[in-house]
Amino acid sequence: MTKLFARFVKDESGATAIEYGLIAALISVALITGATTLGNALNTQFQSLSTKMTTANSKN
């Protein structure tokens, strides 16, 4: 039983999989945050453009 426990402690293959999973999760969070920020910025620009076009159209 002691040998089995010692072999389990030395086995690092599971740790590598967990590390890759954490890296993938971090990348996903960064991509979602970036896409949300970009989406909000684009929405603001299009709202501004829409307001300017409506104002220009109402002056005619």
C-alpha positions as CSV (number, residue, x, y, z in Angstrom):
1,M,0.0,0.0,0.0
2,T,2.9,2.3,0.8
3,K,4.4,1.8,-2.7
4,L,1.1,2.6,-4.3
5,F,0.7,5.8,-2.4
6,A,4.3,6.8,-3.2
7,R,3.8,6.1,-6.9
8,F,0.6,8.2,-6.8
9,V,2.4,11.2,-5.2
10,K,5.2,11.0,-7.8
11,D,2.7,10.9,-10.7
12,E,2.4,14.4,-12.2
13,S,0.4,13.7,-15.3
14,G,-2.8,14.8,-13.7
15,A,-1.3,18.1,-12.6
16,T,-0.3,18.9,-16.2
17,A,-3.9,18.3,-17.4
18,I,-5.2,20.6,-14.6
19,E,-2.7,23.3,-15.6
20,Y,-3.7,23.2,-19.2
21,G,-7.4,23.4,-18.1
22,L,-6.6,26.5,-16.0
23,I,-4.7,28.1,-18.9
24,A,-7.6,27.5,-21.2
25,A,-10.0,28.9,-18.7
26,L,-7.9,32.1,-18.3
27,I,-7.7,32.5,-22.0
28,S,-11.5,32.1,-22.3
29,V,-12.1,34.7,-19.6
30,A,-9.7,37.2,-21.3
31,L,-11.4,36.6,-24.7
32,I,-14.9,37.1,-23.3
33,T,-13.8,40.3,-21.4
34,G,-12.2,41.7,-24.6
35,A,-15.1,40.9,-26.8
36,T,-17.5,42.5,-24.3
37,T,-15.4,45.6,-24.1
38,L,-15.1,45.8,-27.9
39,G,-18.9,45.2,-28.2
40,N,-19.7,48.1,-25.8
41,A,-17.3,50.4,-27.6
42,L,-18.8,49.6,-31.0
43,N,-22.3,50.0,-29.6
44,T,-21.4,53.5,-28.3
45,Q,-19.9,54.5,-31.7
46,F,-23.0,53.3,-33.6
47,Q,-25.4,55.0,-31.2
48,S,-23.4,58.3,-31.7
49,L,-23.5,57.9,-35.5
50,S,-27.2,57.1,-35.4
51,T,-27.9,60.3,-33.3
52,K,-25.9,62.4,-35.7
53,M,-27.7,61.0,-38.7
54,T,-31.1,61.5,-37.1
55,T,-30.2,65.1,-36.3
56,A,-28.9,65.8,-39.8
57,N,-32.1,64.2,-41.3
58,S,-34.4,66.3,-39.2
59,K,-32.8,69.5,-40.3
60,N,-33.8,68.9,-43.9
